Structures are given as structure tokens and as C-alpha cells.
Amino acid sequence: MEYLNALQSPVDELKPSLFELLAEQQLSSLLPPTLRYLLAVATHRYPRYLLRVLNNYDEVYALLGIIVEKYYLKTFGGSFTENFYALKREKVLRVDGGEIKRTQLAVPDEVRQRLKLGGADIWKNLLVMVGIPYLKRKLDESYDIHIAPSASLLMSGSHGGPRYLDRDAMPPNPTVKQRFLFYYKWFLRNVYPSVNAAYYFSILAFSLGYLFDNTKYPSPFLWMIGTRMRRMGAADFRAIDAASAAAEKATTAAGRPGQGLSGILSPRTLYPRLLSSLKILLPTSIFALKFLEWWHASDFSRQLTRKAAEGLELPPPIVSGMDLATKPVAEKETRGITAKNSAKRSPPLSSTTYLPIFTVPPPPSSDLCPICLHPISTAAACQTGYVYDFKCIFQWVEGQHERQEAFMKGEKTNEWEDDEDNDEDEKTDGHKSKEQKSREGSWESGKGRCAVTGRRVLGGTSGLRRVMV
């Protein structure tokens, strides 16, 4: 189907098919949202410099479009994306039938020079390529803002009962701005839907006529300015090569010894070199985007990551200001798991209450939860970098974990006391208390804090992040 036009008109080999033009239009329509997305991502990192550019993206893109498209129209005879598909624009001769096929076969260089776009033609094409899409985007955006979500406001009337106030109505004693906005909204509400429908229907009609070789214009706007789309021929490539050789010669002359960087960075040579490099940047960026799309969609990246992470034992994060171990302690059995218990530590102190905070030692293995010392089934990361089982750290931050409650009730814990300390306390008191002494008021349970470091978790349980393994 791609060569349907060529089959219907076998003599005119330079007429592109409709499907080539649709592919070029699709590529051209993808550029504005792609650049807007990249600009939005960069604005998150540098809002001070790029926020104003993002808020005026349509105007900035239109200005850059005029600069780039004017250069490509003047140098290559087509737009930036049209040159990527080896297409060009040329004037339509005002002759009977508009075709000079025999002359084009005999003297293609002279015909190309005669049909080349002039200064006025370039500005007409810029109006079609940049001006009309910019106006269309602004009208669509205004319709979505002012018309689509419009609603009336409920207010009490002076004649009894509530009534609806049309906020799009003309206010009493309007200013010039209010009057203009009223008529603009009236146009968007009553006229623009018909204009928008006519816009798309005219494009469809010309596309069908171009598909069946009933017109030489694939768009009504090209018909208005007297320009048609053509494939680039041998004469076009020879002219482009000659122009590139002349530009390279001028660049070499500008950078000859004695002129330094001022000749190389001259606007006369830097401007064409920068814009011509976009031809290489576009296919390279398309290849990079397609490769990233395949990389994230395929299972190859996950398998490679899984193999690289096999047997990788990550050490616990180091948090400054904590003395996690001061003296060794013998190995012991803890819930069926043999591990070295960390030594008696100096508990972190709260900066507000100046009370010691109940924490747990780091686990002997990164596969174990520091709180329950069981293998982690549903991993959740705290803001300090430690990974816990989600149920344990959620209850800990809420202050409802059984280990916290047992500690605050005064039950013996190996983290902050040992048998020697208990014996000394018993000798000092002279007797052994059968009831456990509550730690309320003398310790903090660790509620709202990391279970290992004692650092406060910003946002509470909402500050926890699930880890996908």
C-alpha cells in the first residue's frame, strides 16, 4: 500500500505516498510532548531556572521551531522531520496541469532551481508548519480550561430562594479585558467546535483525494499557499552536497591559524553546524528510546540484575552519632537462630525529652528483620536505610509492637541490661523484687522512630517505603 500512488502515477516517481507523509506527521507530532516531558523532568531538579520556561513552553517551542524550520527550509527545502524522510517542499507551477515531467527528466537541476522555495514561500510554509499548530494548541488548551469544566455557582437570590449564577455572563460595567474574555469564551463555546470539525474534515478530504491521485496537495493549507510535497531526487542531493562542501570550506577558513576560537565559534559557522547536527541527534535519540523501551519491557534486564545480585551481602548503613558496640558478647540462641548479639550499647537520647530511646541491634544478616529476627517476607525500608519486615516496622512506628510493650512494662531485655547489672542492683537494694518495674517516664519506647538508629521517621508510617525484590 505504501507505493499505491506510484502505481497509479508511474511516470511521477517523485510524488510521495500518503503513508510516507502520515509517518512524517506522526514523528513531527511526537516532538512537542516529548520535549515538554524532558523539560518537566529537568524543571524538578532546577526549578529556579526552568520553571518560567516550562510555563511558557508553547511560545518557546514556537520560537525554536521558527529558527530550526527556517534553516531547514532554506537549506534542504523541507522541514526538520521531512528531511529525515528525504522529503522536500516545492512551488507549484501556474501552468496547465502543473506538471513539466519531460523537462524535469531532461534538466533536473534547472527545474529544481526554478521550483525552489523563495523568501516569501518560506515564510508562508513557516506559518503553516509553526503558526497554525501553535494556534491550534492554544485554542484546544483554552477550550479545556474555560469551557469543558465550566459550572454555575449557587447563590441566594433577592426574590427568594437560591438561583444559579452564570459566571461566564457579561458582568455589569465590564472592563476591556472582561469584555474581550466574554467574547473569547463565546467564540470557544459556539464557533470553535464547528471550526475544529471543519479543520479535521478538510484534512481528511484532501488526504483521500491525494491517496487516489485526485489532487497534488495532501493538506488544505498547502493548497492555500501553493506548495506541494515531493521526494528528493539526485539533483537535490547534488545541490545539498555542494552546499555542505561550501559550508565546510567556510568553516575551515574561519578556523585557520591566527583567528583562534573566535573564528570557530563565529555565528556564521556555529549556527549552521549546530542545526545540521540535529539530523544525527534525531535518529540517535529514537534508537536510544527504543532500546530503553525494550530494556524495561524485556525479562533480560531483570535476569541480569538478579544474577548480579546473587550472593551479594550488603552491610548495614552507617549512621553517625551512635555507638553500636562497645564490648563483645558470647554467642547465644535467639528464637532458633544462632547469631552474635551486639554488646551492651549506649542508647540514643531524645533531643526533646532527654530520655534514652529503646532500639534493637542490627541483624547478623541482611535477610533477617532486625526487630523479629525472622527472614524478611515483605520488605520495607526506613528513611535511615535499614530494611525490616513491613508488619514489624509498621507496628514499631505506631508504638504497638510486642517487643516495645514488653520492654516498657519492665521485662528483661538483653539489649540494655545483663545478669551482672541485675545482680548488682539486687545487692544494692538488699532484696529481689518479684514484680517488674515499669520503664514509663524513664525510657522512650521508640514510637515514631527507626528501630535500629532511633532516628525519627518523617511522616510516620507514611514515610516507610516498600521494597520490590
Secondary structure as the mmCIF struct_conf table of DSSP 4:
data_model
#
loop_
_struct_conf.conf_type_id
_struct_conf.id
_struct_conf.beg_label_comp_id
_struct_conf.beg_label_asym_id
_struct_conf.beg_label_seq_id
_struct_conf.end_label_comp_id
_struct_conf.end_label_asym_id
_struct_conf.end_label_seq_id
TURN_TY1_P TURN_TY1_P1 GLU A 2 TYR A 3
HELX_RH_AL_P HELX_RH_AL_P1 LEU A 4 GLN A 8
BEND BEND1 SER A 9 VAL A 11
TURN_TY1_P TURN_TY1_P2 GLU A 13 LEU A 14
HELX_LH_PP_P HELX_LH_PP_P1 LYS A 15 SER A 17
HELX_RH_AL_P HELX_RH_AL_P2 LEU A 18 ARG A 45
HELX_RH_AL_P HELX_RH_AL_P3 PRO A 47 ASN A 55
TURN_TY1_P TURN_TY1_P3 ASN A 56 ASN A 56
HELX_RH_AL_P HELX_RH_AL_P4 TYR A 57 PHE A 76
BEND BEND2 GLY A 77 GLY A 78
HELX_RH_AL_P HELX_RH_AL_P5 PHE A 80 PHE A 84
TURN_TY1_P TURN_TY1_P4 TYR A 85 ALA A 86
STRN STRN1 LEU A 87 LYS A 91
HELX_LH_PP_P HELX_LH_PP_P2 VAL A 92 LEU A 93
BEND BEND3 VAL A 95 VAL A 95
TURN_TY1_P TURN_TY1_P5 ASP A 96 GLY A 97
BEND BEND4 GLY A 98 GLY A 98
HELX_RH_AL_P HELX_RH_AL_P6 LYS A 101 ALA A 106
HELX_RH_AL_P HELX_RH_AL_P7 PRO A 108 LEU A 115
BEND BEND5 LYS A 116 LYS A 116
HELX_RH_AL_P HELX_RH_AL_P8 GLY A 119 LEU A 126
HELX_RH_PI_P HELX_RH_PI_P1 LEU A 127 GLY A 131
HELX_RH_AL_P HELX_RH_AL_P9 ILE A 132 SER A 142
HELX_RH_PI_P HELX_RH_PI_P2 TYR A 143 ILE A 147
TURN_TY1_P TURN_TY1_P6 ALA A 148 PRO A 149
HELX_LH_PP_P HELX_LH_PP_P3 SER A 152 SER A 152
STRN STRN2 LEU A 153 SER A 156
TURN_TY1_P TURN_TY1_P7 SER A 158 HIS A 159
BEND BEND6 GLY A 160 GLY A 161
STRN STRN3 PRO A 162 LEU A 165
TURN_TY1_P TURN_TY1_P8 ARG A 167 ASP A 168
BEND BEND7 ALA A 169 ALA A 169
HELX_LH_PP_P HELX_LH_PP_P4 MET A 170 PRO A 171
BEND BEND8 PRO A 172 ASN A 173
HELX_RH_AL_P HELX_RH_AL_P10 VAL A 176 ASN A 190
TURN_TY1_P TURN_TY1_P9 VAL A 191 VAL A 191
HELX_RH_AL_P HELX_RH_AL_P11 TYR A 192 LEU A 211
TURN_TY1_P TURN_TY1_P10 PHE A 212 ASP A 213
BEND BEND9 ASN A 214 ASN A 214
BEND BEND10 LYS A 216 LYS A 216
BEND BEND11 PRO A 218 SER A 219
HELX_RH_AL_P HELX_RH_AL_P12 PRO A 220 ILE A 225
TURN_TY1_P TURN_TY1_P11 GLY A 226 GLY A 226
STRN STRN4 THR A 227 ARG A 231
HELX_RH_AL_P HELX_RH_AL_P13 ALA A 234 ALA A 254
TURN_TY1_P TURN_TY1_P12 GLY A 255 GLY A 255
BEND BEND12 ARG A 256 ARG A 256
TURN_TY1_P TURN_TY1_P13 PRO A 257 GLY A 258
BEND BEND13 GLN A 259 GLN A 259
TURN_TY1_P TURN_TY1_P14 GLY A 260 GLY A 260
HELX_RH_AL_P HELX_RH_AL_P14 LEU A 261 ILE A 264
TURN_TY1_P TURN_TY1_P15 LEU A 265 LEU A 265
HELX_RH_AL_P HELX_RH_AL_P15 PRO A 267 SER A 276
TURN_TY1_P TURN_TY1_P16 SER A 277 SER A 277
HELX_RH_AL_P HELX_RH_AL_P16 LEU A 278 ALA A 297
BEND BEND14 SER A 298 ASP A 299
HELX_RH_AL_P HELX_RH_AL_P17 PHE A 300 ALA A 309
TURN_TY1_P TURN_TY1_P17 GLU A 310 GLY A 311
HELX_LH_PP_P HELX_LH_PP_P5 LEU A 314 ILE A 318
TURN_TY1_P TURN_TY1_P18 SER A 320 GLY A 321
BEND BEND15 THR A 326 LYS A 327
STRN STRN5 GLU A 331 THR A 334
TURN_TY1_P TURN_TY1_P19 ARG A 335 GLY A 336
STRN STRN6 ILE A 337 LYS A 340
HELX_LH_PP_P HELX_LH_PP_P6 ASN A 341 LYS A 344
HELX_LH_PP_P HELX_LH_PP_P7 SER A 346 PRO A 348
STRN STRN7 LEU A 349 LEU A 349
TURN_TY1_P TURN_TY1_P20 SER A 351 THR A 353
STRN STRN8 PRO A 356 ILE A 357
HELX_LH_PP_P HELX_LH_PP_P8 PRO A 361 PRO A 363
BEND BEND16 PRO A 364 SER A 365
TURN_TY1_P TURN_TY1_P21 SER A 366 ASP A 367
STRN STRN9 LEU A 368 LEU A 368
TURN_TY1_P TURN_TY1_P22 PRO A 370 CYS A 372
BEND BEND17 HIS A 374 HIS A 374
STRN STRN10 PRO A 375 PRO A 375
BEND BEND18 SER A 377 THR A 378
STRN STRN11 ALA A 379 ALA A 381
TURN_TY1_P TURN_TY1_P23 GLN A 383 THR A 384
BEND BEND19 GLY A 385 GLY A 385
STRN STRN12 VAL A 387 ASP A 389
HELX_RH_AL_P HELX_RH_AL_P18 PHE A 390 GLU A 398
TURN_TY1_P TURN_TY1_P24 GLY A 399 GLY A 399
HELX_RH_AL_P HELX_RH_AL_P19 GLU A 402 MET A 408
TURN_TY1_P TURN_TY1_P25 LYS A 409 GLY A 410
TURN_TY1_P TURN_TY1_P26 ASN A 414 TRP A 416
HELX_RH_AL_P HELX_RH_AL_P20 ASP A 419 ASP A 429
BEND BEND20 GLY A 430 HIS A 431
BEND BEND21 LYS A 434 GLU A 435
HELX_LH_PP_P HELX_LH_PP_P9 GLN A 436 SER A 438
STRN STRN13 GLU A 440 GLU A 440
TURN_TY1_P TURN_TY1_P27 GLY A 441 SER A 442
STRN STRN14 TRP A 443 GLU A 444
TURN_TY1_P TURN_TY1_P28 LYS A 447 GLY A 448
STRN STRN15 ARG A 449 ARG A 449
TURN_TY1_P TURN_TY1_P29 ALA A 451 THR A 453
STRN STRN16 ARG A 456 ARG A 456
TURN_TY1_P TURN_TY1_P30 LEU A 458 GLY A 459
HELX_RH_3T_P HELX_RH_3T_P1 GLY A 460 GLY A 463
STRN STRN17 ARG A 465 ARG A 466
#
